[in-house]
Amino acid sequence: MIQRNNYTITVTSLMHVMGALFRFTGVSFVVFNLSYAKYFIYIMLFLSCIFSNTP
């Protein structure tokens, strides 16, 4: 339960940071989203593996 909470908090803070970055970059967010969506998904999967493996 604590792990899930920490993971949720981390993801939420990441979303806030990325949201600020995307708002700052504006149109390039669309380009990034179209071009690198699959890499972003891979990174999120990698991060979730790290978080689930930490004791």
PDBQT receptor file of N, H, CA, C and O in Angstrom, charges set to zero:
ATOM      1  N   MET A   1       0.842  -1.196   0.000  1.00  0.00    +0.000 N 
ATOM      2  CA  MET A   1       0.000   0.000   0.000  1.00  0.00    +0.000 C 
ATOM      3  C   MET A   1       0.881   1.251   0.000  1.00  0.00    +0.000 C 
ATOM      4  O   MET A   1       0.626   2.206  -0.734  1.00  0.00    +0.000 OA
ATOM      5  N   ILE A   2       1.920   1.227   0.837  1.00  0.00    +0.000 N 
ATOM      6  H   ILE A   2       2.127   0.451   1.433  1.00  0.00    +0.000 HD
ATOM      7  CA  ILE A   2       2.824   2.377   0.908  1.00  0.00    +0.000 C 
ATOM      8  C   ILE A   2       3.560   2.539  -0.421  1.00  0.00    +0.000 C 
ATOM      9  O   ILE A   2       3.740   3.654  -0.911  1.00  0.00    +0.000 OA
ATOM     10  N   GLN A   3       3.989   1.398  -1.005  1.00  0.00    +0.000 N 
ATOM     11  H   GLN A   3       3.843   0.492  -0.607  1.00  0.00    +0.000 HD
ATOM     12  CA  GLN A   3       4.668   1.451  -2.299  1.00  0.00    +0.000 C 
ATOM     13  C   GLN A   3       3.756   2.108  -3.342  1.00  0.00    +0.000 C 
ATOM     14  O   GLN A   3       4.189   2.978  -4.097  1.00  0.00    +0.000 OA
ATOM     15  N   ARG A   4       2.502   1.684  -3.373  1.00  0.00    +0.000 N 
ATOM     16  H   ARG A   4       2.150   0.977  -2.759  1.00  0.00    +0.000 HD
ATOM     17  CA  ARG A   4       1.562   2.210  -4.352  1.00  0.00    +0.000 C 
ATOM     18  C   ARG A   4       1.377   3.705  -4.140  1.00  0.00    +0.000 C 
ATOM     19  O   ARG A   4       1.289   4.467  -5.102  1.00  0.00    +0.000 OA
ATOM     20  N   ASN A   5       1.318   4.124  -2.875  1.00  0.00    +0.000 N 
ATOM     21  H   ASN A   5       1.390   3.505  -2.094  1.00  0.00    +0.000 HD
ATOM     22  CA  ASN A   5       1.159   5.542  -2.572  1.00  0.00    +0.000 C 
ATOM     23  C   ASN A   5       2.356   6.336  -3.066  1.00  0.00    +0.000 C 
ATOM     24  O   ASN A   5       2.198   7.366  -3.722  1.00  0.00    +0.000 OA
ATOM     25  N   ASN A   6       3.560   5.854  -2.748  1.00  0.00    +0.000 N 
ATOM     26  H   ASN A   6       3.688   5.017  -2.215  1.00  0.00    +0.000 HD
ATOM     27  CA  ASN A   6       4.765   6.546  -3.196  1.00  0.00    +0.000 C 
ATOM     28  C   ASN A   6       4.811   6.608  -4.713  1.00  0.00    +0.000 C 
ATOM     29  O   ASN A   6       5.174   7.634  -5.288  1.00  0.00    +0.000 OA
ATOM     30  N   TYR A   7       4.445   5.513  -5.360  1.00  0.00    +0.000 N 
ATOM     31  H   TYR A   7       4.150   4.679  -4.893  1.00  0.00    +0.000 HD
ATOM     32  CA  TYR A   7       4.452   5.471  -6.820  1.00  0.00    +0.000 C 
ATOM     33  C   TYR A   7       3.462   6.491  -7.390  1.00  0.00    +0.000 C 
ATOM     34  O   TYR A   7       3.765   7.204  -8.346  1.00  0.00    +0.000 OA
ATOM     35  N   THR A   8       2.284   6.542  -6.785  1.00  0.00    +0.000 N 
ATOM     36  H   THR A   8       2.038   5.963  -6.008  1.00  0.00    +0.000 HD
ATOM     37  CA  THR A   8       1.265   7.483  -7.261  1.00  0.00    +0.000 C 
ATOM     38  C   THR A   8       1.736   8.917  -7.092  1.00  0.00    +0.000 C 
ATOM     39  O   THR A   8       1.574   9.743  -7.990  1.00  0.00    +0.000 OA
ATOM     40  N   ILE A   9       2.323   9.210  -5.930  1.00  0.00    +0.000 N 
ATOM     41  H   ILE A   9       2.455   8.539  -5.200  1.00  0.00    +0.000 HD
ATOM     42  CA  ILE A   9       2.824  10.562  -5.667  1.00  0.00    +0.000 C 
ATOM     43  C   ILE A   9       3.920  10.917  -6.661  1.00  0.00    +0.000 C 
ATOM     44  O   ILE A   9       3.951  12.030  -7.186  1.00  0.00    +0.000 OA
ATOM     45  N   THR A  10       4.826   9.965  -6.922  1.00  0.00    +0.000 N 
ATOM     46  H   THR A  10       4.801   9.061  -6.495  1.00  0.00    +0.000 HD
ATOM     47  CA  THR A  10       5.920  10.222  -7.867  1.00  0.00    +0.000 C 
ATOM     48  C   THR A  10       5.371  10.485  -9.262  1.00  0.00    +0.000 C 
ATOM     49  O   THR A  10       5.796  11.427  -9.930  1.00  0.00    +0.000 OA
ATOM     50  N   VAL A  11       4.432   9.658  -9.702  1.00  0.00    +0.000 N 
ATOM     51  H   VAL A  11       4.087   8.893  -9.159  1.00  0.00    +0.000 HD
ATOM     52  CA  VAL A  11       3.849   9.837 -11.031  1.00  0.00    +0.000 C 
ATOM     53  C   VAL A  11       3.127  11.176 -11.114  1.00  0.00    +0.000 C 
ATOM     54  O   VAL A  11       3.218  11.876 -12.123  1.00  0.00    +0.000 OA
ATOM     55  N   THR A  12       2.402  11.534 -10.039  1.00  0.00    +0.000 N 
ATOM     56  H   THR A  12       2.328  10.965  -9.219  1.00  0.00    +0.000 HD
ATOM     57  CA  THR A  12       1.668  12.799 -10.042  1.00  0.00    +0.000 C 
ATOM     58  C   THR A  12       2.616  13.975 -10.154  1.00  0.00    +0.000 C 
ATOM     59  O   THR A  12       2.370  14.900 -10.929  1.00  0.00    +0.000 OA
ATOM     60  N   SER A  13       3.705  13.950  -9.382  1.00  0.00    +0.000 N 
ATOM     61  H   SER A  13       3.904  13.199  -8.753  1.00  0.00    +0.000 HD
ATOM     62  CA  SER A  13       4.672  15.042  -9.444  1.00  0.00    +0.000 C 
ATOM     63  C   SER A  13       5.335  15.087 -10.818  1.00  0.00    +0.000 C 
ATOM     64  O   SER A  13       5.579  16.164 -11.363  1.00  0.00    +0.000 OA
ATOM     65  N   LEU A  14       5.627  13.899 -11.378  1.00  0.00    +0.000 N 
ATOM     66  H   LEU A  14       5.429  13.024 -10.936  1.00  0.00    +0.000 HD
ATOM     67  CA  LEU A  14       6.188  13.851 -12.729  1.00  0.00    +0.000 C 
ATOM     68  C   LEU A  14       5.220  14.474 -13.733  1.00  0.00    +0.000 C 
ATOM     69  O   LEU A  14       5.630  15.214 -14.628  1.00  0.00    +0.000 OA
ATOM     70  N   MET A  15       3.934  14.167 -13.575  1.00  0.00    +0.000 N 
ATOM     71  H   MET A  15       3.601  13.566 -12.848  1.00  0.00    +0.000 HD
ATOM     72  CA  MET A  15       2.943  14.720 -14.489  1.00  0.00    +0.000 C 
ATOM     73  C   MET A  15       2.881  16.235 -14.368  1.00  0.00    +0.000 C 
ATOM     74  O   MET A  15       2.744  16.937 -15.370  1.00  0.00    +0.000 OA
ATOM     75  N   HIS A  16       2.982  16.746 -13.128  1.00  0.00    +0.000 N 
ATOM     76  H   HIS A  16       3.093  16.175 -12.314  1.00  0.00    +0.000 HD
ATOM     77  CA  HIS A  16       2.952  18.186 -12.929  1.00  0.00    +0.000 C 
ATOM     78  C   HIS A  16       4.152  18.848 -13.603  1.00  0.00    +0.000 C 
ATOM     79  O   HIS A  16       4.010  19.863 -14.286  1.00  0.00    +0.000 OA
ATOM     80  N   VAL A  17       5.336  18.262 -13.403  1.00  0.00    +0.000 N 
ATOM     81  H   VAL A  17       5.451  17.438 -12.849  1.00  0.00    +0.000 HD
ATOM     82  CA  VAL A  17       6.543  18.819 -14.007  1.00  0.00    +0.000 C 
ATOM     83  C   VAL A  17       6.449  18.786 -15.525  1.00  0.00    +0.000 C 
ATOM     84  O   VAL A  17       6.760  19.768 -16.198  1.00  0.00    +0.000 OA
ATOM     85  N   MET A  18       6.017  17.643 -16.060  1.00  0.00    +0.000 N 
ATOM     86  H   MET A  18       5.764  16.845 -15.514  1.00  0.00    +0.000 HD
ATOM     87  CA  MET A  18       5.915  17.516 -17.511  1.00  0.00    +0.000 C 
ATOM     88  C   MET A  18       4.835  18.438 -18.065  1.00  0.00    +0.000 C 
ATOM     89  O   MET A  18       4.991  19.005 -19.146  1.00  0.00    +0.000 OA
ATOM     90  N   GLY A  19       3.740  18.586 -17.322  1.00  0.00    +0.000 N 
ATOM     91  H   GLY A  19       3.613  18.126 -16.444  1.00  0.00    +0.000 HD
ATOM     92  CA  GLY A  19       2.686  19.505 -17.754  1.00  0.00    +0.000 C 
ATOM     93  C   GLY A  19       3.204  20.929 -17.856  1.00  0.00    +0.000 C 
ATOM     94  O   GLY A  19       2.895  21.645 -18.809  1.00  0.00    +0.000 OA
ATOM     95  N   ALA A  20       4.001  21.340 -16.859  1.00  0.00    +0.000 N 
ATOM     96  H   ALA A  20       4.251  20.758 -16.085  1.00  0.00    +0.000 HD
ATOM     97  CA  ALA A  20       4.593  22.678 -16.892  1.00  0.00    +0.000 C 
ATOM     98  C   ALA A  20       5.540  22.816 -18.086  1.00  0.00    +0.000 C 
ATOM     99  O   ALA A  20       5.530  23.827 -18.788  1.00  0.00    +0.000 OA
ATOM    100  N   LEU A  21       6.365  21.774 -18.303  1.00  0.00    +0.000 N 
ATOM    101  H   LEU A  21       6.374  20.953 -17.733  1.00  0.00    +0.000 HD
ATOM    102  CA  LEU A  21       7.296  21.810 -19.430  1.00  0.00    +0.000 C 
ATOM    103  C   LEU A  21       6.539  21.884 -20.748  1.00  0.00    +0.000 C 
ATOM    104  O   LEU A  21       6.909  22.651 -21.637  1.00  0.00    +0.000 OA
ATOM    105  N   PHE A  22       5.481  21.091 -20.876  1.00  0.00    +0.000 N 
ATOM    106  H   PHE A  22       5.180  20.468 -20.154  1.00  0.00    +0.000 HD
ATOM    107  CA  PHE A  22       4.734  21.047 -22.130  1.00  0.00    +0.000 C 
ATOM    108  C   PHE A  22       4.009  22.366 -22.368  1.00  0.00    +0.000 C 
ATOM    109  O   PHE A  22       3.922  22.838 -23.502  1.00  0.00    +0.000 OA
ATOM    110  N   ARG A  23       3.485  22.962 -21.289  1.00  0.00    +0.000 N 
ATOM    111  H   ARG A  23       3.556  22.579 -20.368  1.00  0.00    +0.000 HD
ATOM    112  CA  ARG A  23       2.834  24.252 -21.442  1.00  0.00    +0.000 C 
ATOM    113  C   ARG A  23       3.862  25.299 -21.851  1.00  0.00    +0.000 C 
ATOM    114  O   ARG A  23       3.568  26.214 -22.620  1.00  0.00    +0.000 OA
ATOM    115  N   PHE A  24       5.062  25.148 -21.326  1.00  0.00    +0.000 N 
ATOM    116  H   PHE A  24       5.301  24.405 -20.702  1.00  0.00    +0.000 HD
ATOM    117  CA  PHE A  24       6.131  26.101 -21.642  1.00  0.00    +0.000 C 
ATOM    118  C   PHE A  24       6.561  25.969 -23.093  1.00  0.00    +0.000 C 
ATOM    119  O   PHE A  24       6.807  26.968 -23.768  1.00  0.00    +0.000 OA
ATOM    120  N   THR A  25       6.652  24.724 -23.575  1.00  0.00    +0.000 N 
ATOM    121  H   THR A  25       6.453  23.912 -23.026  1.00  0.00    +0.000 HD
ATOM    122  CA  THR A  25       7.126  24.512 -24.945  1.00  0.00    +0.000 C 
ATOM    123  C   THR A  25       6.021  24.754 -25.960  1.00  0.00    +0.000 C 
ATOM    124  O   THR A  25       6.302  25.118 -27.102  1.00  0.00    +0.000 OA
ATOM    125  N   GLY A  26       4.775  24.559 -25.564  1.00  0.00    +0.000 N 
ATOM    126  H   GLY A  26       4.547  24.264 -24.636  1.00  0.00    +0.000 HD
ATOM    127  CA  GLY A  26       3.657  24.889 -26.451  1.00  0.00    +0.000 C 
ATOM    128  C   GLY A  26       3.500  23.904 -27.595  1.00  0.00    +0.000 C 
ATOM    129  O   GLY A  26       3.224  22.725 -27.375  1.00  0.00    +0.000 OA
ATOM    130  N   VAL A  27       3.675  24.391 -28.823  1.00  0.00    +0.000 N 
ATOM    131  H   VAL A  27       3.899  25.349 -29.002  1.00  0.00    +0.000 HD
ATOM    132  CA  VAL A  27       3.375  23.594 -30.011  1.00  0.00    +0.000 C 
ATOM    133  C   VAL A  27       4.305  22.393 -30.126  1.00  0.00    +0.000 C 
ATOM    134  O   VAL A  27       3.903  21.339 -30.617  1.00  0.00    +0.000 OA
ATOM    135  N   SER A  28       5.553  22.552 -29.673  1.00  0.00    +0.000 N 
ATOM    136  H   SER A  28       5.879  23.409 -29.274  1.00  0.00    +0.000 HD
ATOM    137  CA  SER A  28       6.503  21.453 -29.803  1.00  0.00    +0.000 C 
ATOM    138  C   SER A  28       6.050  20.228 -29.003  1.00  0.00    +0.000 C 
ATOM    139  O   SER A  28       6.512  19.116 -29.259  1.00  0.00    +0.000 OA
ATOM    140  N   PHE A  29       5.145  20.426 -28.032  1.00  0.00    +0.000 N 
ATOM    141  H   PHE A  29       4.770  21.329 -27.824  1.00  0.00    +0.000 HD
ATOM    142  CA  PHE A  29       4.595  19.288 -27.308  1.00  0.00    +0.000 C 
ATOM    143  C   PHE A  29       3.878  18.336 -28.261  1.00  0.00    +0.000 C 
ATOM    144  O   PHE A  29       3.992  17.117 -28.133  1.00  0.00    +0.000 OA
ATOM    145  N   VAL A  30       3.145  18.895 -29.212  1.00  0.00    +0.000 N 
ATOM    146  H   VAL A  30       3.052  19.885 -29.317  1.00  0.00    +0.000 HD
ATOM    147  CA  VAL A  30       2.414  18.059 -30.176  1.00  0.00    +0.000 C 
ATOM    148  C   VAL A  30       3.402  17.237 -31.004  1.00  0.00    +0.000 C 
ATOM    149  O   VAL A  30       3.204  16.042 -31.223  1.00  0.00    +0.000 OA
ATOM    150  N   VAL A  31       4.469  17.901 -31.460  1.00  0.00    +0.000 N 
ATOM    151  H   VAL A  31       4.629  18.872 -31.282  1.00  0.00    +0.000 HD
ATOM    152  CA  VAL A  31       5.483  17.210 -32.251  1.00  0.00    +0.000 C 
ATOM    153  C   VAL A  31       6.129  16.111 -31.425  1.00  0.00    +0.000 C 
ATOM    154  O   VAL A  31       6.303  14.985 -31.891  1.00  0.00    +0.000 OA
ATOM    155  N   PHE A  32       6.487  16.459 -30.172  1.00  0.00    +0.000 N 
ATOM    156  H   PHE A  32       6.346  17.374 -29.794  1.00  0.00    +0.000 HD
ATOM    157  CA  PHE A  32       7.091  15.470 -29.276  1.00  0.00    +0.000 C 
ATOM    158  C   PHE A  32       6.145  14.297 -29.067  1.00  0.00    +0.000 C 
ATOM    159  O   PHE A  32       6.561  13.139 -29.101  1.00  0.00    +0.000 OA
ATOM    160  N   ASN A  33       4.884  14.599 -28.852  1.00  0.00    +0.000 N 
ATOM    161  H   ASN A  33       4.545  15.539 -28.825  1.00  0.00    +0.000 HD
ATOM    162  CA  ASN A  33       3.903  13.558 -28.575  1.00  0.00    +0.000 C 
ATOM    163  C   ASN A  33       3.772  12.621 -29.768  1.00  0.00    +0.000 C 
ATOM    164  O   ASN A  33       3.707  11.404 -29.594  1.00  0.00    +0.000 OA
ATOM    165  N   LEU A  34       3.733  13.171 -30.971  1.00  0.00    +0.000 N 
ATOM    166  H   LEU A  34       3.787  14.160 -31.112  1.00  0.00    +0.000 HD
ATOM    167  CA  LEU A  34       3.570  12.341 -32.159  1.00  0.00    +0.000 C 
ATOM    168  C   LEU A  34       4.832  11.529 -32.449  1.00  0.00    +0.000 C 
ATOM    169  O   LEU A  34       4.754  10.374 -32.867  1.00  0.00    +0.000 OA
ATOM    170  N   SER A  35       6.000  12.149 -32.222  1.00  0.00    +0.000 N 
ATOM    171  H   SER A  35       6.063  13.088 -31.883  1.00  0.00    +0.000 HD
ATOM    172  CA  SER A  35       7.245  11.498 -32.629  1.00  0.00    +0.000 C 
ATOM    173  C   SER A  35       7.748  10.511 -31.584  1.00  0.00    +0.000 C 
ATOM    174  O   SER A  35       8.231   9.433 -31.932  1.00  0.00    +0.000 OA
ATOM    175  N   TYR A  36       7.638  10.870 -30.300  1.00  0.00    +0.000 N 
ATOM    176  H   TYR A  36       7.246  11.746 -30.017  1.00  0.00    +0.000 HD
ATOM    177  CA  TYR A  36       8.326  10.114 -29.261  1.00  0.00    +0.000 C 
ATOM    178  C   TYR A  36       7.381   9.471 -28.264  1.00  0.00    +0.000 C 
ATOM    179  O   TYR A  36       7.789   9.129 -27.154  1.00  0.00    +0.000 OA
ATOM    180  N   ALA A  37       6.112   9.300 -28.650  1.00  0.00    +0.000 N 
ATOM    181  H   ALA A  37       5.780   9.578 -29.551  1.00  0.00    +0.000 HD
ATOM    182  CA  ALA A  37       5.139   8.717 -27.722  1.00  0.00    +0.000 C 
ATOM    183  C   ALA A  37       5.576   7.325 -27.292  1.00  0.00    +0.000 C 
ATOM    184  O   ALA A  37       5.463   6.969 -26.120  1.00  0.00    +0.000 OA
ATOM    185  N   LYS A  38       6.083   6.529 -28.253  1.00  0.00    +0.000 N 
ATOM    186  H   LYS A  38       6.175   6.818 -29.206  1.00  0.00    +0.000 HD
ATOM    187  CA  LYS A  38       6.463   5.157 -27.906  1.00  0.00    +0.000 C 
ATOM    188  C   LYS A  38       7.663   5.140 -26.966  1.00  0.00    +0.000 C 
ATOM    189  O   LYS A  38       7.729   4.303 -26.065  1.00  0.00    +0.000 OA
ATOM    190  N   TYR A  39       8.626   6.064 -27.166  1.00  0.00    +0.000 N 
ATOM    191  H   TYR A  39       8.573   6.744 -27.897  1.00  0.00    +0.000 HD
ATOM    192  CA  TYR A  39       9.771   6.135 -26.259  1.00  0.00    +0.000 C 
ATOM    193  C   TYR A  39       9.323   6.544 -24.861  1.00  0.00    +0.000 C 
ATOM    194  O   TYR A  39       9.835   6.040 -23.861  1.00  0.00    +0.000 OA
ATOM    195  N   PHE A  40       8.355   7.470 -24.802  1.00  0.00    +0.000 N 
ATOM    196  H   PHE A  40       7.940   7.879 -25.614  1.00  0.00    +0.000 HD
ATOM    197  CA  PHE A  40       7.816   7.902 -23.520  1.00  0.00    +0.000 C 
ATOM    198  C   PHE A  40       7.172   6.724 -22.796  1.00  0.00    +0.000 C 
ATOM    199  O   PHE A  40       7.332   6.572 -21.585  1.00  0.00    +0.000 OA
ATOM    200  N   ILE A  41       6.448   5.894 -23.533  1.00  0.00    +0.000 N 
ATOM    201  H   ILE A  41       6.318   6.017 -24.517  1.00  0.00    +0.000 HD
ATOM    202  CA  ILE A  41       5.812   4.718 -22.944  1.00  0.00    +0.000 C 
ATOM    203  C   ILE A  41       6.872   3.755 -22.425  1.00  0.00    +0.000 C 
ATOM    204  O   ILE A  41       6.728   3.194 -21.339  1.00  0.00    +0.000 OA
ATOM    205  N   TYR A  42       7.951   3.560 -23.210  1.00  0.00    +0.000 N 
ATOM    206  H   TYR A  42       8.069   4.015 -24.092  1.00  0.00    +0.000 HD
ATOM    207  CA  TYR A  42       9.036   2.688 -22.759  1.00  0.00    +0.000 C 
ATOM    208  C   TYR A  42       9.659   3.211 -21.470  1.00  0.00    +0.000 C 
ATOM    209  O   TYR A  42       9.943   2.438 -20.555  1.00  0.00    +0.000 OA
ATOM    210  N   ILE A  43       9.872   4.530 -21.398  1.00  0.00    +0.000 N 
ATOM    211  H   ILE A  43       9.641   5.158 -22.141  1.00  0.00    +0.000 HD
ATOM    212  CA  ILE A  43      10.465   5.133 -20.198  1.00  0.00    +0.000 C 
ATOM    213  C   ILE A  43       9.552   4.926 -18.993  1.00  0.00    +0.000 C 
ATOM    214  O   ILE A  43      10.026   4.603 -17.904  1.00  0.00    +0.000 OA
ATOM    215  N   MET A  44       8.237   5.112 -19.186  1.00  0.00    +0.000 N 
ATOM    216  H   MET A  44       7.852   5.374 -20.071  1.00  0.00    +0.000 HD
ATOM    217  CA  MET A  44       7.304   4.925 -18.082  1.00  0.00    +0.000 C 
ATOM    218  C   MET A  44       7.294   3.471 -17.619  1.00  0.00    +0.000 C 
ATOM    219  O   MET A  44       7.227   3.205 -16.419  1.00  0.00    +0.000 OA
ATOM    220  N   LEU A  45       7.358   2.530 -18.556  1.00  0.00    +0.000 N 
ATOM    221  H   LEU A  45       7.413   2.745 -19.531  1.00  0.00    +0.000 HD
ATOM    222  CA  LEU A  45       7.416   1.116 -18.193  1.00  0.00    +0.000 C 
ATOM    223  C   LEU A  45       8.691   0.824 -17.408  1.00  0.00    +0.000 C 
ATOM    224  O   LEU A  45       8.666   0.102 -16.411  1.00  0.00    +0.000 OA
ATOM    225  N   PHE A  46       9.807   1.394 -17.870  1.00  0.00    +0.000 N 
ATOM    226  H   PHE A  46       9.827   1.981 -18.679  1.00  0.00    +0.000 HD
ATOM    227  CA  PHE A  46      11.087   1.213 -17.191  1.00  0.00    +0.000 C 
ATOM    228  C   PHE A  46      11.029   1.765 -15.772  1.00  0.00    +0.000 C 
ATOM    229  O   PHE A  46      11.495   1.123 -14.831  1.00  0.00    +0.000 OA
ATOM    230  N   LEU A  47      10.455   2.954 -15.621  1.00  0.00    +0.000 N 
ATOM    231  H   LEU A  47      10.076   3.476 -16.386  1.00  0.00    +0.000 HD
ATOM    232  CA  LEU A  47      10.340   3.560 -14.295  1.00  0.00    +0.000 C 
ATOM    233  C   LEU A  47       9.447   2.719 -13.391  1.00  0.00    +0.000 C 
ATOM    234  O   LEU A  47       9.756   2.530 -12.215  1.00  0.00    +0.000 OA
ATOM    235  N   SER A  48       8.340   2.212 -13.933  1.00  0.00    +0.000 N 
ATOM    236  H   SER A  48       8.088   2.365 -14.888  1.00  0.00    +0.000 HD
ATOM    237  CA  SER A  48       7.437   1.416 -13.114  1.00  0.00    +0.000 C 
ATOM    238  C   SER A  48       8.116   0.125 -12.672  1.00  0.00    +0.000 C 
ATOM    239  O   SER A  48       7.869  -0.354 -11.565  1.00  0.00    +0.000 OA
ATOM    240  N   CYS A  49       8.976  -0.447 -13.533  1.00  0.00    +0.000 N 
ATOM    241  H   CYS A  49       9.176  -0.057 -14.432  1.00  0.00    +0.000 HD
ATOM    242  CA  CYS A  49       9.733  -1.636 -13.142  1.00  0.00    +0.000 C 
ATOM    243  C   CYS A  49      10.676  -1.297 -11.989  1.00  0.00    +0.000 C 
ATOM    244  O   CYS A  49      10.785  -2.068 -11.035  1.00  0.00    +0.000 OA
ATOM    245  N   ILE A  50      11.347  -0.169 -12.063  1.00  0.00    +0.000 N 
ATOM    246  H   ILE A  50      11.259   0.457 -12.838  1.00  0.00    +0.000 HD
ATOM    247  CA  ILE A  50      12.264   0.245 -10.993  1.00  0.00    +0.000 C 
ATOM    248  C   ILE A  50      11.492   0.418  -9.693  1.00  0.00    +0.000 C 
ATOM    249  O   ILE A  50      11.920  -0.066  -8.645  1.00  0.00    +0.000 OA
ATOM    250  N   PHE A  51      10.348   1.113  -9.758  1.00  0.00    +0.000 N 
ATOM    251  H   PHE A  51      10.001   1.506 -10.609  1.00  0.00    +0.000 HD
ATOM    252  CA  PHE A  51       9.589   1.391  -8.542  1.00  0.00    +0.000 C 
ATOM    253  C   PHE A  51       9.023   0.113  -7.941  1.00  0.00    +0.000 C 
ATOM    254  O   PHE A  51       8.941  -0.013  -6.719  1.00  0.00    +0.000 OA
ATOM    255  N   SER A  52       8.632  -0.835  -8.784  1.00  0.00    +0.000 N 
ATOM    256  H   SER A  52       8.699  -0.733  -9.777  1.00  0.00    +0.000 HD
ATOM    257  CA  SER A  52       8.054  -2.072  -8.252  1.00  0.00    +0.000 C 
ATOM    258  C   SER A  52       9.148  -2.976  -7.681  1.00  0.00    +0.000 C 
ATOM    259  O   SER A  52       8.867  -3.820  -6.831  1.00  0.00    +0.000 OA
ATOM    260  N   ASN A  53      10.403  -2.806  -8.144  1.00  0.00    +0.000 N 
ATOM    261  H   ASN A  53      10.631  -2.120  -8.835  1.00  0.00    +0.000 HD
ATOM    262  CA  ASN A  53      11.491  -3.657  -7.665  1.00  0.00    +0.000 C 
ATOM    263  C   ASN A  53      12.151  -3.131  -6.396  1.00  0.00    +0.000 C 
ATOM    264  O   ASN A  53      12.835  -3.883  -5.702  1.00  0.00    +0.000 OA
ATOM    265  N   THR A  54      11.956  -1.844  -6.080  1.00  0.00    +0.000 N 
ATOM    266  H   THR A  54      11.401  -1.233  -6.644  1.00  0.00    +0.000 HD
ATOM    267  CA  THR A  54      12.568  -1.301  -4.868  1.00  0.00    +0.000 C 
ATOM    268  C   THR A  54      11.868  -1.866  -3.641  1.00  0.00    +0.000 C 
ATOM    269  O   THR A  54      10.638  -1.886  -3.596  1.00  0.00    +0.000 OA
ATOM    270  N   PRO A  55      12.622  -2.327  -2.642  1.00  0.00    +0.000 N 
ATOM    271  CA  PRO A  55      12.035  -2.933  -1.434  1.00  0.00    +0.000 C 
ATOM    272  C   PRO A  55      11.381  -1.880  -0.540  1.00  0.00    +0.000 C 
ATOM    273  O   PRO A  55      10.840  -2.214   0.514  1.00  0.00    +0.000 OA
TER     274      PRO A  55
